[in-house]
């Protein structure tokens, strides 16, 4: 039985470990605790992991699984961003009270895109910044009072060899 007394570890036969042995024993016990905790975390992550199938966007963009409607982030040829809302069956739903904001985070700084409603959804008033490989944050609010749902993606315009979509919207397993 292990017991603690004056900072020393008492061993079963009544003897105590010296200071050096005690520190070594404490290190071993701490290491064992870390290993146990890492295994618990790894197991929990494995159990929590869901195999989300990447949904291809009807326009060829990235489908964002927002609630209650899905939203598609699509970059047009003129580099304006289009956001279209869909129901569960991926049928387009005209926006009502939703609000959209897109922030492009390039090396030279952040660019906020303003949106206006269009026939299908929202279209940006300005274009995305030049370049590739920067972070894009999409904020969707169901109405003025609701908390925004944030989505992040890395904007890469080159075409994927597998699915033939722009890399930011790729539906291949390697993403």
Buried (B, 14 or more C-beta within 10 A) or exposed (E): EEEEEEEBBBBEEEEBBEEEEBEEBEEEEEEEEEEEEEEEEEEEEEEEEEEEEBBBBBBBBBBBEBEEBBBBBBBBEEEBBBBBBBEEEBEBBEBEEBBBBBBBBBEEEEBEBEBEEBEBBBBBEBBBBEEEEBEBBBBBBBEEEEEBBEBEBEBBBEEBEEBEBBBBBBBEEEE
